[in-house]
Amino acid sequence: MGVRVRFSDVDELIEELRLSREAVHGGIVRVTGMLRASAELPGTRTVSLVATALLDDGLLLRLEAPCGRLWGDGEDAASAETRGRLEALRERVLAACRELGLETRAGIYELPGEER
């Protein structure tokens, strides 16, 4: 059985990566933008930054930081703000990983049985 530590705050994940950097499996942190259809507002998608790191002991660190919604075709001002928040958070994680000597790649690590 795998264990996951969940974060919604980027700074908390960065601190955990700093404390655990020697144990990050392969030195790889996976970072991606996650889009999900919104059940409560049809025609919109929620956007979150997701970053995951697998530690050598099997512990999975997972950040899911909500960034907002994309409306319709995603070309309006509110959607642009959401994309801006996503990119700002992504850059904070990427910069911290560079500073810690960790490689970043796209995608998400998942525990067995939690695939969607």
Protein Blocks (a to p, Z undefined) as FASTA:
>chain_A
ZZddddfbfklmmmmmmmmmmmmghhiacddddddddfklghiacdddddddddfkopac
dddddfbdcehjlpafklmmmmmmmmmmmmmmmmmmmmnopacdedjdddehiaZZ
